[in-house]
Amino acid sequence: MSSSNHVTALLANEKLTGDNFMKWKSNMNIVLIFENYKFFFTEECPEVHVVTTPKIAWENYDAWIMSKNKAKCYMLASMWDVLRKNLEDMETTYEIWESLQAMFGLLSDQCRHEDTRAYMNMRMKKGVSVREHVLNMINTMHDVEVHGATIDERTQVSLILESLTLAFSTLTTSYVMNKLEYNMTQLLNELQTSKITQ
C-alpha cells in the first residue's frame, strides 16, 4: 500500500462526527504533518502584486494556494456530510480548525474530565486477572490522552499500583520503599510474576 493510500485509509477510518473530535484531530495532525501542510496554521499566504511581483514569487504563491486547497479537501473529506456542508465555504484550513475547536472543544474537555476521573478511581475487581486489569487501565488512560490530557508514565504506574488488591501489597510496598521505577512492560511482568509466586 502506497503512503498516499495509508493517509486516505487513516482519514476514512475516523470520520469526524463530533464525539470523536480529539481522535480525529490527532489523525488530521498526522496527515497534515505527513503531507507537509501543517504550516497553514502558522504562516500567512505570501503576498503578490500583479505588476511588481517576480515570477518566482508567483510560483510560490500558486504552490501555496494549491497546497492549501489540498489540505482543506483532506479536512472536509474526513467529516460527516452535515459538518462538511457547514464548513466548506470557509476559506482556510485554519478557519475550519478554529470553528471545529469552538464546536467540539468543550465536549472534549468534559470527556477528558470524565475519563480522568474514571481512570483515577479504577480498582481491581475480584476474579479479574491482574493482566486484564492493567490492560483495562491502560486503555482508559489512552482515552484520557485522546482527549488532550497528559499523564506521565511514572504517575500511570503509581495509579495502577494504587488500584490493586491487597494480594499485591508486598510488591507495592517494595516499589515505594526501594524507590523503584518501572515502565508499563516491566510493571505488567512484575505483577504477573508476583501473582504467580503468592
MDTraj code that builds the backbone (N, CA, C; nanometers):
import mdtraj as md
import numpy as np

residues = "MET SER SER SER ASN HIS VAL THR ALA LEU LEU ALA ASN GLU LYS LEU THR GLY ASP ASN PHE MET LYS TRP LYS SER ASN MET ASN ILE VAL LEU ILE PHE GLU ASN TYR LYS PHE PHE PHE THR GLU GLU CYS PRO GLU VAL HIS VAL VAL THR THR PRO LYS ILE ALA TRP GLU ASN TYR ASP ALA TRP ILE MET SER LYS ASN LYS ALA LYS CYS TYR MET LEU ALA SER MET TRP ASP VAL LEU ARG LYS ASN LEU GLU ASP MET GLU THR THR TYR GLU ILE TRP GLU SER LEU GLN ALA MET PHE GLY LEU LEU SER ASP GLN CYS ARG HIS GLU ASP THR ARG ALA TYR MET ASN MET ARG MET LYS LYS GLY VAL SER VAL ARG GLU HIS VAL LEU ASN MET ILE ASN THR MET HIS ASP VAL GLU VAL HIS GLY ALA THR ILE ASP GLU ARG THR GLN VAL SER LEU ILE LEU GLU SER LEU THR LEU ALA PHE SER THR LEU THR THR SER TYR VAL MET ASN LYS LEU GLU TYR ASN MET THR GLN LEU LEU ASN GLU LEU GLN THR SER LYS ILE THR GLN".split()
xyz = np.array([
    [0.0843, -0.1189, 0.0000],
    [0.0000, 0.0000, 0.0000],
    [0.0881, 0.1242, 0.0000],
    [0.0584, 0.2181, -0.0913],
    [0.1399, 0.3386, -0.1006],
    [0.1131, 0.4293, 0.0187],
    [0.2062, 0.5259, 0.0409],
    [0.1904, 0.6177, 0.1537],
    [0.0634, 0.7002, 0.1385],
    [0.0280, 0.7346, 0.0144],
    [-0.0943, 0.8102, -0.0105],
    [-0.2177, 0.7307, 0.0309],
    [-0.2150, 0.5999, 0.0035],
    [-0.3272, 0.5140, 0.0429],
    [-0.3376, 0.5027, 0.1942],
    [-0.2228, 0.5009, 0.2620],
    [-0.2234, 0.4968, 0.4091],
    [-0.2917, 0.6211, 0.4655],
    [-0.2620, 0.7364, 0.4068],
    [-0.3233, 0.8612, 0.4512],
    [-0.4741, 0.8562, 0.4300],
    [-0.5161, 0.8112, 0.3116],
    [-0.6588, 0.8018, 0.2802],
    [-0.7286, 0.7067, 0.3763],
    [-0.6647, 0.5937, 0.4061],
    [-0.7232, 0.4956, 0.4985],
    [-0.7372, 0.5543, 0.6380],
    [-0.6374, 0.6297, 0.6824],
    [-0.6413, 0.6918, 0.8145],
    [-0.7606, 0.7860, 0.8265],
    [-0.7830, 0.8642, 0.7222],
    [-0.8946, 0.9587, 0.7237],
    [-1.0287, 0.8874, 0.7143],
    [-1.0359, 0.7839, 0.6326],
    [-1.1619, 0.7113, 0.6128],
    [-1.2043, 0.6371, 0.7391],
    [-1.1064, 0.5901, 0.8163],
    [-1.1376, 0.5107, 0.9361],
    [-1.1870, 0.5939, 1.0532],
    [-1.1663, 0.7239, 1.0503],
    [-1.2062, 0.8075, 1.1639],
    [-1.2697, 0.9359, 1.1131],
    [-1.3857, 0.9241, 1.0486],
    [-1.4564, 1.0437, 1.0016],
    [-1.5059, 1.1231, 1.1222],
    [-1.4955, 1.2527, 1.1134],
    [-1.5360, 1.3387, 1.2243],
    [-1.6872, 1.3395, 1.2376],
    [-1.7344, 1.3021, 1.3563],
    [-1.8778, 1.3043, 1.3866],
    [-1.9091, 1.4079, 1.4937],
    [-1.8097, 1.4469, 1.5689],
    [-1.8280, 1.5410, 1.6804],
    [-1.7783, 1.4791, 1.8090],
    [-1.8327, 1.3608, 1.8442],
    [-1.7915, 1.2928, 1.9669],
    [-1.6447, 1.2499, 1.9618],
    [-1.5944, 1.2248, 1.8427],
    [-1.4582, 1.1747, 1.8262],
    [-1.3607, 1.2853, 1.7853],
    [-1.3909, 1.4090, 1.8240],
    [-1.3118, 1.5233, 1.7773],
    [-1.1630, 1.5096, 1.8067],
    [-1.1280, 1.4715, 1.9301],
    [-0.9863, 1.4657, 1.9657],
    [-0.9119, 1.3579, 1.8880],
    [-0.9763, 1.2439, 1.8660],
    [-0.9139, 1.1375, 1.7865],
    [-0.8971, 1.1832, 1.6423],
    [-1.0023, 1.2460, 1.5885],
    [-0.9951, 1.2984, 1.4520],
    [-0.8850, 1.4041, 1.4400],
    [-0.8795, 1.4916, 1.5389],
    [-0.7789, 1.5983, 1.5392],
    [-0.6380, 1.5395, 1.5402],
    [-0.6187, 1.4355, 1.6192],
    [-0.4886, 1.3689, 1.6244],
    [-0.4536, 1.3094, 1.4883],
    [-0.5495, 1.2413, 1.4257],
    [-0.5257, 1.1840, 1.2923],
    [-0.4985, 1.2925, 1.1897],
    [-0.5743, 1.4012, 1.1965],
    [-0.5558, 1.5090, 1.0996],
    [-0.4190, 1.5740, 1.1169],
    [-0.3729, 1.5871, 1.2400],
    [-0.2370, 1.6373, 1.2644],
    [-0.1341, 1.5498, 1.1941],
    [-0.1511, 1.4182, 1.2071],
    [-0.0592, 1.3237, 1.1428],
    [-0.0595, 1.3442, 0.9923],
    [-0.1792, 1.3548, 0.9344],
    [-0.1920, 1.3707, 0.7888],
    [-0.1278, 1.5012, 0.7431],
    [-0.1576, 1.6112, 0.8127],
    [-0.1048, 1.7410, 0.7705],
    [0.0474, 1.7486, 0.7854],
    [0.0992, 1.6854, 0.8898],
    [0.2453, 1.6810, 0.9056],
    [0.3070, 1.5940, 0.7960],
    [0.2451, 1.4772, 0.7707],
    [0.2958, 1.3865, 0.6678],
    [0.2987, 1.4549, 0.5309],
    [0.1940, 1.5305, 0.5001],
    [0.1843, 1.5977, 0.3704],
    [0.2564, 1.7330, 0.3689],
    [0.3160, 1.7695, 0.4835],
    [0.3869, 1.8970, 0.4972],
    [0.2935, 2.0170, 0.4787],
    [0.1727, 2.0052, 0.5370],
    [0.0744, 2.1127, 0.5284],
    [0.0482, 2.1791, 0.6625],
    [0.1184, 2.1427, 0.7668],
    [0.0912, 2.1969, 0.8995],
    [0.1220, 2.3466, 0.9066],
    [0.2032, 2.3942, 0.8125],
    [0.2414, 2.5353, 0.8145],
    [0.1239, 2.6299, 0.7930],
    [0.0113, 2.5773, 0.7434],
    [-0.1047, 2.6638, 0.7219],
    [-0.1573, 2.7243, 0.8515],
    [-0.1217, 2.6631, 0.9658],
    [-0.1694, 2.7147, 1.0931],
    [-0.0788, 2.8238, 1.1487],
    [0.0375, 2.8410, 1.0891],
    [0.1317, 2.9405, 1.1421],
    [0.1765, 3.0440, 1.0384],
    [0.1632, 3.0119, 0.9109],
    [0.2126, 3.1022, 0.8061],
    [0.0973, 3.1625, 0.7273],
    [0.1132, 3.2892, 0.6918],
    [0.0124, 3.3546, 0.6094],
    [0.0469, 3.3355, 0.4626],
    [-0.0548, 3.3517, 0.3798],
    [-0.0353, 3.3388, 0.2356],
    [0.0646, 3.4450, 0.1885],
    [0.1599, 3.4051, 0.1018],
    [0.2559, 3.5047, 0.0522],
    [0.1850, 3.6144, -0.0286],
    [0.2302, 3.7359, -0.0098],
    [0.1685, 3.8483, -0.0819],
    [0.2246, 3.8582, -0.2229],
    [0.1356, 3.8872, -0.3155],
    [0.1789, 3.9121, -0.4541],
    [0.1059, 4.0350, -0.5077],
    [0.1721, 4.1078, -0.5951],
    [0.1125, 4.2248, -0.6596],
    [0.1236, 4.2043, -0.8103],
    [0.0155, 4.2288, -0.8768],
    [0.0060, 4.1967, -1.0193],
    [0.1218, 4.2535, -1.0994],
    [0.1622, 4.3745, -1.0721],
    [0.2634, 4.4400, -1.1545],
    [0.4051, 4.4129, -1.1062],
    [0.4300, 4.4213, -0.9760],
    [0.5678, 4.4231, -0.9253],
    [0.6223, 4.2872, -0.8813],
    [0.5402, 4.1866, -0.8665],
    [0.5875, 4.0596, -0.8120],
    [0.6605, 3.9776, -0.9179],
    [0.7843, 3.9296, -0.8854],
    [0.8585, 3.8483, -0.9829],
    [0.7949, 3.7095, -1.0008],
    [0.8345, 3.6434, -1.1080],
    [0.7749, 3.5150, -1.1452],
    [0.7909, 3.4092, -1.0357],
    [0.9067, 3.4036, -0.9712],
    [0.9314, 3.3027, -0.8669],
    [0.8334, 3.3190, -0.7496],
    [0.8003, 3.4451, -0.7164],
    [0.7054, 3.4710, -0.6081],
    [0.5661, 3.4232, -0.6477],
    [0.5309, 3.4412, -0.7750],
    [0.4018, 3.3922, -0.8238],
    [0.3969, 3.2400, -0.8169],
    [0.5070, 3.1759, -0.8493],
    [0.5136, 3.0291, -0.8432],
    [0.4961, 2.9806, -0.6988],
    [0.5622, 3.0502, -0.6055],
    [0.5470, 3.0165, -0.4634],
    [0.4029, 3.0369, -0.4176],
    [0.3425, 3.1468, -0.4648],
    [0.2037, 3.1769, -0.4296],
    [0.1105, 3.0668, -0.4832],
    [0.1291, 3.0308, -0.6085],
    [0.0442, 2.9268, -0.6693],
    [0.0594, 2.7933, -0.5964],
    [0.1842, 2.7598, -0.5587],
    [0.2093, 2.6347, -0.4853],
    [0.1418, 2.6393, -0.3488],
    [0.1470, 2.7565, -0.2829],
    [0.0847, 2.7727, -0.1513],
    [-0.0664, 2.7524, -0.1615],
    [-0.1291, 2.8150, -0.2623],
    [-0.2746, 2.8038, -0.2816],
    [-0.3133, 2.6589, -0.3123],
    [-0.2354, 2.5922, -0.3964],
    [-0.2647, 2.4538, -0.4322],
    [-0.2555, 2.3625, -0.3092],
    [-0.1530, 2.3824, -0.2281],
    [-0.1360, 2.3025, -0.1061],
    [-0.2472, 2.3313, -0.0064],
    [-0.2846, 2.4604, 0.0053],
    [-0.3925, 2.4988, 0.0966],
    [-0.5228, 2.4294, 0.0572],
    [-0.5509, 2.4274, -0.0717],
    [-0.6736, 2.3638, -0.1194],
    [-0.6729, 2.2133, -0.0943],
    [-0.5568, 2.1518, -0.1100],
    [-0.5464, 2.0081, -0.0860],
    [-0.5661, 1.9763, 0.0623],
    [-0.5057, 2.0562, 0.1497],
    [-0.5217, 2.0367, 0.2944],
    [-0.6676, 2.0553, 0.3345],
    [-0.7334, 2.1550, 0.2769],
    [-0.8750, 2.1795, 0.3047],
    [-0.9593, 2.0602, 0.2595],
    [-0.9276, 2.0042, 0.1441],
    [-1.0001, 1.8866, 0.0937],
    [-0.9820, 1.7671, 0.1868],
    [-0.8605, 1.7467, 0.2364],
    [-0.8370, 1.6379, 0.3326],
    [-0.9276, 1.6540, 0.4545],
    [-0.9347, 1.7759, 0.5059],
    [-1.0153, 1.8010, 0.6243],
    [-1.1634, 1.7777, 0.5967],
    [-1.2128, 1.8350, 0.4890],
    [-1.3559, 1.8238, 0.4581],
    [-1.3966, 1.6810, 0.4224],
    [-1.3079, 1.6098, 0.3533],
    [-1.3402, 1.4727, 0.3121],
    [-1.3483, 1.3768, 0.4296],
    [-1.2896, 1.4158, 0.5419],
    [-1.2876, 1.3257, 0.6579],
    [-1.3941, 1.3618, 0.7612],
    [-1.5002, 1.4289, 0.7162],
    [-1.6101, 1.4674, 0.8059],
    [-1.7415, 1.4074, 0.7580],
    [-1.8342, 1.3979, 0.8511],
    [-1.9713, 1.3639, 0.8134],
    [-2.0259, 1.4748, 0.7245],
    [-2.1211, 1.4386, 0.6367],
    [-2.1754, 1.5320, 0.5381],
    [-2.2297, 1.6606, 0.6006],
    [-2.3002, 1.6491, 0.7125],
    [-2.3618, 1.7667, 0.7757],
    [-2.2551, 1.8677, 0.8165],
    [-2.1462, 1.8187, 0.8762],
    [-2.0371, 1.9083, 0.9164],
    [-1.9712, 1.9699, 0.7940],
    [-1.9466, 1.8880, 0.6947],
    [-1.8791, 1.9371, 0.5741],
    [-1.9590, 2.0504, 0.5095],
    [-2.0904, 2.0331, 0.5008],
    [-2.1741, 2.1360, 0.4375],
    [-2.1673, 2.2676, 0.5133],
    [-2.1536, 2.2611, 0.6453],
    [-2.1456, 2.3834, 0.7257],
    [-2.0105, 2.4538, 0.7150],
    [-1.9072, 2.3798, 0.6761],
    [-1.7713, 2.4347, 0.6811],
    [-1.7063, 2.4553, 0.5443],
    [-1.7641, 2.4001, 0.4393],
    [-1.6936, 2.4004, 0.3109],
    [-1.6783, 2.5393, 0.2494],
    [-1.7588, 2.6366, 0.2925],
    [-1.7445, 2.7725, 0.2378],
    [-1.6339, 2.8522, 0.3053],
    [-1.5773, 2.7989, 0.4129],
    [-1.4668, 2.8686, 0.4791],
    [-1.3429, 2.8655, 0.3896],
    [-1.2689, 2.9737, 0.3940],
    [-1.1580, 2.9914, 0.3001],
    [-1.0347, 2.9089, 0.3362],
    [-1.0020, 2.9012, 0.4644],
    [-0.8748, 2.8399, 0.5030],
    [-0.8933, 2.7221, 0.5970],
    [-0.7912, 2.6370, 0.6017],
    [-0.7904, 2.5248, 0.6948],
    [-0.7904, 2.5759, 0.8385],
    [-0.7245, 2.6885, 0.8610],
    [-0.7193, 2.7446, 0.9962],
    [-0.8591, 2.7829, 1.0451],
    [-0.9391, 2.8449, 0.9581],
    [-1.0760, 2.8822, 0.9949],
    [-1.1593, 2.7583, 1.0281],
    [-1.1426, 2.6537, 0.9488],
    [-1.2151, 2.5286, 0.9725],
    [-1.1746, 2.4705, 1.1079],
    [-1.0435, 2.4669, 1.1306],
    [-0.9886, 2.4124, 1.2554],
    [-1.0437, 2.4869, 1.3766],
    [-1.0416, 2.6197, 1.3713],
    [-1.0896, 2.7017, 1.4820],
    [-1.2397, 2.6836, 1.5039],
    [-1.3137, 2.6715, 1.3966],
    [-1.4578, 2.6517, 1.4071],
    [-1.4897, 2.5177, 1.4731],
    [-1.4169, 2.4132, 1.4357],
    [-1.4366, 2.2811, 1.4956],
    [-1.3989, 2.2822, 1.6434],
    [-1.2913, 2.3535, 1.6759],
    [-1.2491, 2.3648, 1.8154],
    [-1.3579, 2.4321, 1.8989],
    [-1.4202, 2.5359, 1.8415],
    [-1.5283, 2.6054, 1.9115],
    [-1.6500, 2.5149, 1.9288],
    [-1.6781, 2.4324, 1.8271],
    [-1.7945, 2.3432, 1.8322],
    [-1.7765, 2.2283, 1.9297],
    [-1.6576, 2.1658, 1.9268],
    [-1.6401, 2.0387, 1.9973],
    [-1.5366, 2.0410, 2.1084],
    [-1.4631, 2.1510, 2.1235],
    [-1.3584, 2.1574, 2.2251],
    [-1.4115, 2.1419, 2.3661],
    [-1.5273, 2.2025, 2.3948],
    [-1.5863, 2.1946, 2.5283],
    [-1.6294, 2.0527, 2.5597],
    [-1.6888, 1.9857, 2.4599],
    [-1.7285, 1.8457, 2.4772],
    [-1.6066, 1.7608, 2.5089],
    [-1.4962, 1.7910, 2.4408],
    [-1.3726, 1.7169, 2.4645],
    [-1.3213, 1.7390, 2.6065],
    [-1.3330, 1.8623, 2.6574],
    [-1.2920, 1.8921, 2.7948],
    [-1.3731, 1.8094, 2.8942],
    [-1.5027, 1.7981, 2.8683],
    [-1.5898, 1.7199, 2.9566],
    [-1.5517, 1.5723, 2.9530],
    [-1.5268, 1.5203, 2.8317],
    [-1.4856, 1.3798, 2.8170],
    [-1.3540, 1.3550, 2.8884],
    [-1.2598, 1.4498, 2.8763],
    [-1.1300, 1.4348, 2.9431],
    [-1.1483, 1.4277, 3.0942],
    [-1.2351, 1.5142, 3.1472],
    [-1.2619, 1.5154, 3.2911],
    [-1.3212, 1.3820, 3.3363],
    [-1.4211, 1.3330, 3.2618],
    [-1.4874, 1.2074, 3.2983],
    [-1.3920, 1.0886, 3.2881],
    [-1.3131, 1.0850, 3.1800],
    [-1.2184, 0.9741, 3.1623],
    [-1.1087, 0.9767, 3.2676],
    [-1.0615, 1.0972, 3.3032],
    [-0.9579, 1.1090, 3.4063],
    [-1.0111, 1.0612, 3.5409],
    [-1.1332, 1.1018, 3.5743],
    [-1.1938, 1.0580, 3.6998],
    [-1.2106, 0.9062, 3.7025],
    [-1.2564, 0.8486, 3.5888],
    [-1.2743, 0.7028, 3.5804],
    [-1.1411, 0.6315, 3.5991],
    [-1.0360, 0.6846, 3.5372],
    [-0.9030, 0.6238, 3.5456],
    [-0.8501, 0.6267, 3.6894],
    [-0.8656, 0.7412, 3.7542],
    [-0.8107, 0.7560, 3.8891],
    [-0.8897, 0.6772, 3.9934],
    [-1.0159, 0.6449, 3.9636],
    [-1.0996, 0.5709, 4.0580],
    [-1.1084, 0.4216, 4.0285],
    [-1.0379, 0.3755, 3.9260],
    [-1.0442, 0.2327, 3.8929],
    [-0.9821, 0.1489, 4.0041],
    [-1.0479, 0.0381, 4.0366],
    [-0.9967, -0.0566, 4.1354],
    [-1.0088, -0.1964, 4.0790],
    [-0.9111, -0.2791, 4.1093],
    [-0.9105, -0.4168, 4.0609],
    [-1.0276, -0.4942, 4.1223],
    [-1.1044, -0.5601, 4.0371],
    [-1.2217, -0.6347, 4.0835],
    [-1.1858, -0.7797, 4.1120],
    [-1.2584, -0.8368, 4.2043],
    [-1.2369, -0.9767, 4.2407],
    [-1.2641, -1.0653, 4.1192],
    [-1.1762, -1.1631, 4.0975],
    [-1.1943, -1.2560, 3.9875],
    [-1.1347, -1.2099, 3.8550],
    [-1.0880, -1.0842, 3.8486],
    [-1.0259, -1.0312, 3.7265],
    [-0.8753, -1.0510, 3.7372],
    [-0.8140, -1.1000, 3.6308],
    [-0.6692, -1.1209, 3.6339],
    [-0.5978, -0.9859, 3.6373],
    [-0.4773, -0.9862, 3.6939],
    [-0.4023, -0.8612, 3.7029],
    [-0.3692, -0.8096, 3.5629],
    [-0.3436, -0.8997, 3.4706],
    [-0.3139, -0.8599, 3.3321],
    [-0.4327, -0.7854, 3.2710],
    [-0.5514, -0.8442, 3.2872],
    [-0.6728, -0.7813, 3.2331],
    [-0.6975, -0.6452, 3.2978],
    [-0.6771, -0.6371, 3.4280],
    [-0.6980, -0.5106, 3.4990],
    [-0.6022, -0.4021, 3.4485],
    [-0.4740, -0.4373, 3.4375],
    [-0.3746, -0.3380, 3.3919],
    [-0.4060, -0.2943, 3.2491],
    [-0.4425, -0.3887, 3.1625],
    [-0.4746, -0.3532, 3.0240],
    [-0.5986, -0.2638, 3.0168],
    [-0.6960, -0.2888, 3.1043],
    [-0.8138, -0.2015, 3.1104],
    [-0.7748, -0.0606, 3.1524],
    [-0.6837, -0.0512, 3.2488],
    [-0.6384, 0.0808, 3.2930],
    [-0.5599, 0.1522, 3.1832],
    [-0.4767, 0.0783, 3.1120],
    [-0.4007, 0.1380, 3.0012],
    [-0.4964, 0.1888, 2.8941],
    [-0.6001, 0.1117, 2.8659],
    [-0.6997, 0.1508, 2.7662],
    [-0.7732, 0.2781, 2.8090],
    [-0.8113, 0.2854, 2.9366],
    [-0.8791, 0.4053, 2.9879],
    [-0.7849, 0.5252, 2.9852],
    [-0.6581, 0.5021, 3.0189],
    [-0.5583, 0.6088, 3.0145],
    [-0.5410, 0.6608, 2.8713],
    [-0.5485, 0.5697, 2.7738],
    [-0.5399, 0.6106, 2.6334],
    [-0.6564, 0.7035, 2.5986],
    [-0.7763, 0.6715, 2.6474],
    [-0.8927, 0.7584, 2.6233],
    [-0.8693, 0.8968, 2.6818],
    [-0.8085, 0.9015, 2.8012],
    [-0.7767, 1.0302, 2.8643],
    [-0.6828, 1.1099, 2.7746],
    [-0.5804, 1.0452, 2.7222],
    [-0.4818, 1.1139, 2.6382],
    [-0.5414, 1.1590, 2.5056],
    [-0.6332, 1.0783, 2.4499],
    [-0.7001, 1.1162, 2.3256],
    [-0.7751, 1.2476, 2.3435],
    [-0.8246, 1.2725, 2.4646],
    [-0.8977, 1.3959, 2.4921],
    [-0.8073, 1.5082, 2.5426],
    [-0.6772, 1.4908, 2.5267],
    [-0.5850, 1.6015, 2.5492],
    [-0.5108, 1.6046, 2.6807],
    [-0.5350, 1.5082, 2.7691],
    [-0.4627, 1.5072, 2.8971],
    [-0.3277, 1.4377, 2.8786],
    [-0.2340, 1.4711, 2.9641],
    [-0.1038, 1.4053, 2.9623],
    [-0.0749, 1.3507, 3.1012],
    [-0.0523, 1.2195, 3.1076],
    [-0.0188, 1.1560, 3.2351],
    [0.1151, 1.0855, 3.2142],
    [0.2181, 1.1305, 3.2843],
    [0.3495, 1.0706, 3.2641],
    [0.3498, 0.9252, 3.3129],
    [0.4435, 0.8472, 3.2596],
    [0.4438, 0.7033, 3.2843],
    [0.4620, 0.6698, 3.4325],
    [0.5417, 0.7477, 3.5015],
    [0.5640, 0.7211, 3.6445],
    [0.4335, 0.7351, 3.7238],
    [0.3551, 0.8376, 3.6895],
    [0.2246, 0.8562, 3.7545],
    [0.1293, 0.7436, 3.7167],
    [0.1332, 0.7020, 3.5920],
    [0.0495, 0.5900, 3.5484],
    [0.0799, 0.4651, 3.6304],
    [0.2077, 0.4352, 3.6472],
    [0.2493, 0.3178, 3.7248],
    [0.1988, 0.3298, 3.8684],
    [0.2144, 0.4476, 3.9283],
    [0.1683, 0.4686, 4.0664],
    [0.0181, 0.4479, 4.0795],
    [-0.0581, 0.5000, 3.9842],
    [-0.2041, 0.4851, 3.9880],
    [-0.2461, 0.3387, 3.9710],
    [-0.1744, 0.2659, 3.8868],
    [-0.2057, 0.1236, 3.8694],
    [-0.1760, 0.0474, 3.9979],
    [-0.0599, 0.0725, 4.0583],
    [-0.0251, 0.0045, 4.1838],
    [-0.1276, 0.0362, 4.2929],
    [-0.1737, 0.1600, 4.2958],
    [-0.2730, 0.2025, 4.3950],
    [-0.4076, 0.1325, 4.3757],
    [-0.4339, 0.0898, 4.2530],
    [-0.5644, 0.0316, 4.2209],
    [-0.5728, -0.1187, 4.2496],
    [-0.4603, -0.1810, 4.2872],
    [-0.4556, -0.3267, 4.3028],
    [-0.5149, -0.3741, 4.4348],
    [-0.5458, -0.5032, 4.4395],
    [-0.5972, -0.5637, 4.5627],
    [-0.4834, -0.5811, 4.6627],
    [-0.5191, -0.6178, 4.7863],
    [-0.4197, -0.6385, 4.8927],
    [-0.3232, -0.7517, 4.8606],
    [-0.3599, -0.8399, 4.7691],
    [-0.2710, -0.9504, 4.7307],
    [-0.1378, -0.8994, 4.6753],
    [-0.1364, -0.7745, 4.6290],
    [-0.0146, -0.7176, 4.5704],
    [0.0520, -0.6156, 4.6626],
    [0.0151, -0.6156, 4.7892],
    [0.0671, -0.5140, 4.8814],
    [0.2185, -0.5247, 4.9006],
    [0.2728, -0.6466, 4.8979],
    [0.4184, -0.6639, 4.9136],
    [0.4928, -0.5958, 4.7995],
    [0.4459, -0.6190, 4.6769],
    [0.5096, -0.5575, 4.5602],
    [0.4951, -0.4057, 4.5648],
    [0.3779, -0.3587, 4.6002],
    [0.3529, -0.2144, 4.6064],
    [0.4419, -0.1490, 4.7114],
    [0.4516, -0.2109, 4.8289],
    [0.5367, -0.1572, 4.9356],
    [0.6828, -0.1561, 4.8928],
    [0.7280, -0.2625, 4.8291],
    [0.8659, -0.2720, 4.7810],
    [0.8946, -0.1620, 4.6784],
    [0.7993, -0.1370, 4.5904],
    [0.8144, -0.0328, 4.4878],
    [0.8369, 0.1040, 4.5527],
    [0.7554, 0.1331, 4.6550],
    [0.7641, 0.2641, 4.7214],
    [0.8905, 0.2737, 4.8070],
    [0.9142, 0.1715, 4.8912],
    [1.0263, 0.1756, 4.9857],
    [1.1623, 0.1769, 4.9151],
    [1.1726, 0.1022, 4.8055],
    [1.3004, 0.0928, 4.7339],
    [1.3142, 0.1943, 4.6216],
    [1.2138, 0.2824, 4.6102],
    [1.2146, 0.3873, 4.5074],
    [1.2421, 0.3294, 4.3680],
    [1.1706, 0.2225, 4.3382],
    [1.1868, 0.1572, 4.2089],
    [1.1199, 0.2391, 4.0991],
    [1.1597, 0.2121, 3.9771],
    [1.0964, 0.2751, 3.8612],
    [1.0710, 0.1687, 3.7568],
    [0.9448, 0.1526, 3.7186],
    [0.9064, 0.0571, 3.6145],
    [0.8451, 0.1329, 3.4982],
    [0.8696, 0.0801, 3.3768],
    [0.7841, 0.1232, 3.2669],
    [0.6652, 0.0277, 3.2640],
    [0.5717, 0.0467, 3.1734],
    [0.4497, -0.0341, 3.1728],
    [0.4774, -0.1832, 3.1515],
    [0.5688, -0.2132, 3.0625],
    [0.6014, -0.3539, 3.0348],
    [0.6612, -0.4202, 3.1585],
    [0.7566, -0.3514, 3.2225],
    [0.8194, -0.4055, 3.3430],
    [0.7163, -0.4229, 3.4547],
    [0.6277, -0.3256, 3.4693],
    [0.5247, -0.3342, 3.5727],
    [0.4357, -0.4562, 3.5507],
    [0.3885, -0.4737, 3.4290],
    [0.3000, -0.5864, 3.3997],
    [0.3708, -0.7187, 3.4254],
    [0.4969, -0.7288, 3.3853],
    [0.5747, -0.8517, 3.4094],
    [0.5920, -0.8772, 3.5591],
    [0.6247, -0.7729, 3.6344],
    [0.6421, -0.7865, 3.7794],
    [0.5125, -0.8310, 3.8466],
    [0.4024, -0.7703, 3.8048],
    [0.2735, -0.8038, 3.8655],
    [0.2336, -0.9478, 3.8365],
    [0.2536, -0.9905, 3.7134],
    [0.2171, -1.1281, 3.6783],
    [0.3060, -1.2289, 3.7515],
    [0.4349, -1.1996, 3.7625],
    [0.5262, -1.2863, 3.8350],
    [0.4926, -1.2898, 3.9838],
    [0.4647, -1.1719, 4.0396],
    [0.4297, -1.1596, 4.1806],
    [0.3048, -1.2411, 4.2129],
    [0.2050, -1.2338, 4.1256],
    [0.0803, -1.3058, 4.1490],
    [0.1025, -1.4562, 4.1441],
    [0.1891, -1.4992, 4.0526],
    [0.2167, -1.6423, 4.0367],
    [0.2849, -1.6982, 4.1617],
    [0.3749, -1.6184, 4.2222],
    [0.4524, -1.6689, 4.3356],
    [0.3812, -1.6559, 4.4702],
    [0.2675, -1.5855, 4.4728],
    [0.1981, -1.5682, 4.6012],
    [0.1158, -1.6898, 4.6361],
])
top = md.Topology()
chain = top.add_chain()
for i, resn in enumerate(residues, 1):
    res = top.add_residue(resn, chain, resSeq=i)
    for name in ("N", "CA", "C"):
        top.add_atom(name, md.element.get_by_symbol(name[0]), res)
traj = md.Trajectory(xyz[None], top)
